[in-house]
């Protein structure tokens, strides 16, 4: 009986993990789509604009993990971003290829 219970709990945990892994990220309505073309801390070029990272900004990678701004290794990527009231970058999400296709650049 214990083996059956253990197998059942393990299967339920695996199912819960698989469901979370396949979940699509949802971005806020005010998030804008852009392409980051250069990054030199604390400045980031998105499209034709150069933005500064706001104090307390969050950069979320393709695996939905927060990365420290100074440790960001890539120089170009499709992104979703939000600006704060001062025009600085508040939140940045690095997109996967599938997410970039779902959220094309505005024309």
C-alpha positions in Angstrom: 0.0 0.0 0.0 2.9 2.4 0.8 4.5 1.7 -2.6 1.2 2.6 -4.3 0.8 5.8 -2.3 4.4 6.8 -3.0 3.9 6.2 -6.7 0.7 8.2 -6.7 2.3 11.1 -4.9 5.3 11.0 -7.3 3.0 11.0 -10.3 1.0 13.9 -9.0 4.1 15.9 -8.4 5.5 15.1 -11.8 2.2 16.2 -13.4 2.1 19.5 -11.5 5.7 20.2 -12.5 5.0 19.4 -16.1 2.0 21.7 -16.1 4.0 24.6 -14.7 6.8 24.0 -17.1 4.4 24.3 -20.1 2.6 27.3 -18.8 2.7 30.4 -21.0 4.0 33.6 -19.5 1.5 36.4 -19.3 2.8 39.9 -19.7 1.1 43.0 -18.3 -1.1 45.0 -20.7 1.2 48.0 -20.5 4.3 46.0 -21.5 5.8 47.0 -24.9 7.6 44.7 -27.3 11.1 45.6 -28.6 14.4 44.2 -29.6 17.3 44.8 -27.3 20.3 45.5 -29.5 23.0 46.5 -27.0 23.5 46.3 -23.2 26.1 48.0 -21.2 25.1 48.3 -17.5 23.2 50.4 -16.6 22.1 51.3 -20.2 20.0 49.2 -22.6 19.3 50.0 -26.2 15.8 48.8 -27.2 14.9 49.7 -30.8 16.2 53.2 -31.5 16.1 54.3 -27.8 18.6 54.1 -25.1 17.1 53.5 -21.6 18.6 53.4 -18.1 17.7 50.7 -15.7 15.6 52.0 -12.9 16.5 51.4 -9.3 15.1 48.1 -8.3 14.5 47.0 -11.9 13.9 43.3 -12.7 15.3 41.4 -15.6 13.5 38.1 -16.2 15.3 35.5 -18.4 13.7 33.0 -20.8 13.3 30.5 -18.0 11.3 33.0 -15.9 14.1 33.5 -13.5 15.2 37.0 -12.2 18.8 37.7 -13.2 21.0 40.5 -11.8 21.5 43.3 -14.3 25.3 43.3 -13.9 25.4 39.6 -14.8 23.4 39.7 -18.0 25.6 38.1 -20.6 23.7 38.7 -23.8 23.8 41.7 -26.1 20.7 41.2 -28.2 17.4 39.6 -27.6 13.7 40.1 -28.2 12.2 41.6 -25.1 9.0 42.9 -23.4 9.5 45.9 -21.2 7.8 48.4 -18.9 9.0 52.0 -18.3 8.5 53.7 -14.9 7.2 57.3 -14.6 10.7 58.7 -15.1 11.1 56.9 -18.4 13.6 54.3 -17.0 13.3 50.5 -17.5 11.4 49.0 -14.6 10.7 45.4 -15.9 12.3 43.5 -18.7 11.4 40.0 -19.9 13.8 38.2 -22.3 11.6 36.3 -24.7 12.0 32.9 -26.2 11.7 32.5 -30.0 8.2 31.1 -29.5 7.2 34.1 -27.3 8.7 36.5 -29.8 6.6 35.0 -32.6 3.4 35.3 -30.4 4.2 39.0 -29.7 5.5 40.5 -32.9 7.1 43.9 -33.1 4.6 46.8 -33.6 4.6 48.3 -37.0 
